[in-house]
Amino acid sequence: MGRNIETSSYWLMAGVSTTGVSHEKAGVECQDAWACSQSVEPTGSVVMAAACVSDGAGSVCKAFTGAKLTAWAVSVWLLEHFPSALEMPRDWIRQSCLSMVRRSIRRAAKRAGYPPDEYAATFVAVCAGSDGKWLALHLGDGGIIGRFGNEILVVSQPEKGEFANESWFATSSDALEHIRVYGSSFDRGLSDPTGFVLFSDGVEDSLLDRRKGTVAKAASVMLDWFRDHSPDKVSTALEENLGTIFCERSHDDCTIVLMAKPNERPEPGKNPPEGGVQSIPVHAGLSED
C-alpha cells in the first residue's frame, strides 16, 4: 500500500494504491502506480497541478515499473506543456505525450535488458490550472470523473477490448488510436472544474454504473473531504476506505487519486474534530452491483 500528500496546493491532491486480494494471495506486488506534481510561482501560489494513475499489465514481468514510469512521464509532460497544449490539435497532444512515455520506457528497458513491451501500462491523467483551464488524457481501462460546478459526471469511461481483461497500453502498437483527449478547449459546454477523481480499473465497479451511466455518490463524498480537512487527513481516510471497502468489491489492485479545488481551505495546522474524516465511510454511496 502506498500513499502520498500534496500539502500546499491551490488544487489539493491525495492518492492511494492498494494491492488486490488476488495479488496478495499470489505474492505479487501491486501493479498500479500514480504521480502528482505541481508548478509553483515564487510567491508560493500554485499555477497548475497534474496527476496520473497508471495500471501495469498483469501479463508482463515489469508491470509495476512500467506503471511508475508511465505515471511519472505523463504527469511531467502535462506540466511541461500545459496550458500551451490546449492550443494544439488533439493528434499533436496524443503523439507528443506518447512519445515521452515511450522514451522513458525504452531507456529503462535498455538499462535492464528487457523488451519495452514488458513495461506495458495504461494511464489516466488530468492537469488543471488555477484559472479553470484543464486537460485530461486517457488510455486503457482506468477512468476519470469530474465535478464541474455542482455537476459531477464521467469525463472518460474505461475502455476495454473484446474480452474483459483486454486493454490498451502505452507500448501497444495501436496506442495512438486509443488515447482520448479532453479539456477546456475541447469541451466548452462545461463549467470550470472543482474536482477530479482518477482511478484504476479495480475501482470501476465501486464508482461507476456503466449500465445506467451514473456516478456513485462516493465520488462527491471523497471530494468534499477537502472542504473541511487537510490533504493528509484526506489521504488517511482514502487509505482506510480503499483498503477496507473498495478492495472488498474487487480482487484487482485499486488506486484512486483525488484533485479538488475546495471553496474553503483548512487553516494550516488546524486539526479536524475528534475522529475527523477517518470516521466518514463512503460505502453508503457506492454503486450497487
RARATA-V141543 format. One record per residue. N is the residue number from 1. RES is the residue in one small letter. PHI is phi in whole degrees, -180 to 180 (999 if undefined). OMEGA is omega in radians with two decimals (NA if undefined). BURIAL is # if it has 9 or more other C-alpha atoms within 8 Angstrom, else .. Layout:
N/RES/PHI/OMEGA/BURIAL  N/RES/PHI/OMEGA/BURIAL
This chain:
1/m/999/3.13/.  2/g/-140/3.09/.  3/r/-148/3.10/#  4/n/-151/-3.02/.  5/i/-137/2.96/#  6/e/-107/-2.90/#  7/t/-102/-3.02/#  8/s/-135/-3.04/.  9/s/-108/2.98/#  10/y/-60/2.92/#  11/w/-94/3.14/#  12/l/-83/-3.05/#  13/m/-136/3.03/#  14/a/-154/-3.13/#  15/g/-153/-3.12/#  16/v/-147/2.97/#  17/s/-123/3.05/#  18/t/-131/3.13/#  19/t/-78/-3.14/#  20/g/-69/-3.12/#  21/v/-58/-3.11/#  22/s/-64/3.12/.  23/h/-71/3.10/#  24/e/-62/-3.14/#  25/k/-64/-3.12/.  26/a/-87/-3.11/.  27/g/72/-3.13/.  28/v/-98/3.13/.  29/e/-69/3.06/.  30/c/-59/-3.11/#  31/q/-107/3.03/#  32/d/-95/3.02/#  33/a/-150/3.11/#  34/w/-152/-3.13/#  35/a/-146/3.03/#  36/c/-128/3.10/#  37/s/-150/-3.10/#  38/q/-152/3.08/#  39/s/-110/-3.04/#  40/v/-119/3.08/#  41/e/-76/3.09/.  42/p/-56/3.14/.  43/t/-75/-3.12/.  44/g/101/3.13/.  45/s/-80/-3.09/#  46/v/-87/3.13/#  47/v/-83/-3.12/#  48/m/-155/3.12/#  49/a/-135/-3.11/#  50/a/-131/3.09/#  51/a/-143/3.13/#  52/c/-144/3.01/#  53/v/-116/-3.13/#  54/s/-131/-3.12/#  55/d/-125/3.13/#  56/g/-71/-3.14/#  57/a/-65/-3.11/#  58/g/-68/-3.07/.  59/s/-92/-3.08/.  60/v/-114/-3.03/#  61/c/-84/-3.13/.  62/k/-117/-3.04/#  63/a/-61/-3.10/#  64/f/-67/3.10/#  65/t/-62/3.10/#  66/g/-62/3.11/#  67/a/-65/3.12/#  68/k/-63/-3.14/#  69/l/-63/-3.12/#  70/t/-66/3.13/#  71/a/-60/3.13/#  72/w/-64/-3.06/#  73/a/-64/-3.12/#  74/v/-68/-3.12/#  75/s/-66/3.09/#  76/v/-67/3.12/#  77/w/-60/-3.12/#  78/l/-61/3.14/#  79/l/-66/-3.12/#  80/e/-71/-3.00/.  81/h/-112/3.12/.  82/f/-88/0.06/#  83/p/-97/-3.10/.  84/s/-60/3.13/.  85/a/-63/3.14/.  86/l/-67/3.10/#  87/e/-93/-3.09/.  88/m/-101/3.07/.  89/p/-65/3.12/.  90/r/-58/-3.11/.  91/d/-61/3.12/.  92/w/-66/3.13/.  93/i/-61/3.13/#  94/r/-58/-3.06/#  95/q/-65/-3.09/#  96/s/-65/-3.13/.  97/c/-66/-3.12/#  98/l/-62/3.12/#  99/s/-62/3.13/.  100/m/-67/3.12/#  101/v/-61/-3.09/#  102/r/-67/3.07/#  103/r/-63/3.13/.  104/s/-62/-3.14/#  105/i/-69/-3.13/#  106/r/-62/3.13/#  107/r/-63/-3.14/.  108/a/-66/-3.13/.  109/a/-64/3.14/#  110/k/-65/3.13/#  111/r/-64/-3.06/.  112/a/-88/3.13/.  113/g/81/3.10/.  114/y/-116/3.01/.  115/p/-67/3.12/.  116/p/-57/-3.12/#  117/d/-61/3.13/.  118/e/-75/3.13/#  119/y/-111/-3.06/#  120/a/-60/-3.14/#  121/a/-157/3.05/#  122/t/-90/2.99/#  123/f/-159/2.91/#  124/v/-131/-3.02/#  125/a/-151/3.10/#  126/v/-139/2.95/#  127/c/-126/-3.10/#  128/a/-136/3.12/#  129/g/-103/3.13/#  130/s/-73/-3.12/#  131/d/-98/3.11/.  132/g/95/3.09/#  133/k/-76/-3.14/#  134/w/-155/3.14/#  135/l/-144/-3.14/#  136/a/-129/3.12/#  137/l/-128/-3.06/#  138/h/-148/3.01/#  139/l/-139/3.03/#  140/g/105/-2.93/#  141/d/-101/2.96/#  142/g/-81/3.14/#  143/g/-159/-3.14/#  144/i/-135/3.02/#  145/i/-113/3.12/#  146/g/-129/3.00/#  147/r/-114/-3.08/#  148/f/-120/-2.97/#  149/g/66/3.09/.  150/n/-101/-3.09/.  151/e/-99/3.09/.  152/i/-112/-3.06/#  153/l/-152/3.11/#  154/v/-82/3.06/#  155/v/-73/-3.12/#  156/s/-151/3.13/.  157/q/-75/3.00/#  158/p/-59/3.09/#  159/e/-112/-3.13/#  160/k/-122/3.13/#  161/g/-83/-3.12/#  162/e/-63/3.12/.  163/f/-111/-3.00/.  164/a/-61/-3.07/.  165/n/-94/3.13/.  166/e/-97/3.10/.  167/s/-154/3.09/#  168/w/-119/-3.05/#  169/f/-127/-3.12/#  170/a/-61/3.13/#  171/t/-90/3.14/#  172/s/-66/-3.11/#  173/s/-64/-3.11/.  174/d/-108/-3.10/.  175/a/-58/-3.07/#  176/l/-59/-3.11/#  177/e/-72/-3.03/.  178/h/-111/3.09/#  179/i/-76/3.10/#  180/r/-97/-3.13/.  181/v/-128/3.09/#  182/y/-131/3.09/#  183/g/167/-3.08/#  184/s/-65/3.11/#  185/s/-82/-3.07/.  186/f/-108/-3.10/.  187/d/-117/-2.96/.  188/r/-77/-3.10/.  189/g/-82/-3.08/.  190/l/-97/3.01/.  191/s/-71/3.07/.  192/d/-61/-3.12/.  193/p/-73/3.05/#  194/t/-122/3.12/#  195/g/-175/3.05/#  196/f/-139/3.00/#  197/v/-122/3.10/#  198/l/-107/-3.06/#  199/f/-149/3.03/#  200/s/-86/-3.01/#  201/d/-68/3.10/#  202/g/-65/-3.10/#  203/v/-102/-3.00/#  204/e/-53/-3.05/#  205/d/-68/3.12/#  206/s/-85/-3.06/#  207/l/-108/-3.07/#  208/l/-127/2.90/#  209/d/-112/-3.02/#  210/r/-70/3.12/.  211/r/-69/-3.13/.  212/k/-93/-3.10/.  213/g/70/-3.08/.  214/t/-115/3.12/#  215/v/-108/3.13/#  216/a/-65/3.12/#  217/k/-61/-3.12/#  218/a/-56/-3.12/#  219/a/-61/3.11/#  220/s/-67/-3.14/#  221/v/-59/-3.11/#  222/m/-66/3.11/#  223/l/-66/3.14/#  224/d/-69/3.11/#  225/w/-55/-3.09/#  226/f/-67/-3.11/#  227/r/-68/-3.04/#  228/d/-120/-3.02/#  229/h/-138/3.13/#  230/s/-73/-3.11/#  231/p/-58/3.14/#  232/d/-68/3.08/#  233/k/-70/3.09/#  234/v/-64/3.11/#  235/s/-62/3.11/#  236/t/-63/3.13/#  237/a/-64/3.13/#  238/l/-64/3.13/#  239/e/-63/-3.12/#  240/e/-66/-3.12/#  241/n/-70/3.14/#  242/l/-66/-3.09/#  243/g/-76/-3.03/#  244/t/-108/-3.05/.  245/i/-112/-3.09/#  246/f/-64/-3.08/#  247/c/-68/3.07/#  248/e/-67/-3.10/.  249/r/-99/-3.09/.  250/s/-151/3.05/#  251/h/-91/-3.08/#  252/d/-89/3.00/#  253/d/-59/-3.10/#  254/c/-126/3.08/#  255/t/-137/3.04/#  256/i/-134/2.97/#  257/v/-122/3.13/#  258/l/-109/2.99/#  259/m/-127/-3.10/#  260/a/-142/3.10/#  261/k/-120/-3.00/#  262/p/-70/3.09/#  263/n/-68/3.14/.  264/e/-132/3.12/.  265/r/-90/3.07/#  266/p/-68/3.10/#  267/e/-69/3.13/.  268/p/-55/3.10/.  269/g/80/-3.12/.  270/k/-80/-3.12/.  271/n/-91/3.07/.  272/p/-73/3.10/#  273/p/-57/-3.13/.  274/e/-53/-3.07/.  275/g/93/3.02/.  276/g/52/-3.06/#  277/v/-68/-3.13/#  278/q/-61/-3.09/#  279/s/-87/-3.08/.  280/i/-99/3.11/.  281/p/-80/3.10/.  282/v/-107/-2.99/#  283/h/-63/-3.14/.  284/a/-66/-3.11/.  285/g/-102/-3.11/#  286/l/-72/3.10/#  287/s/-70/-3.11/#  288/e/-87/3.10/.  289/d/-71/NA/.
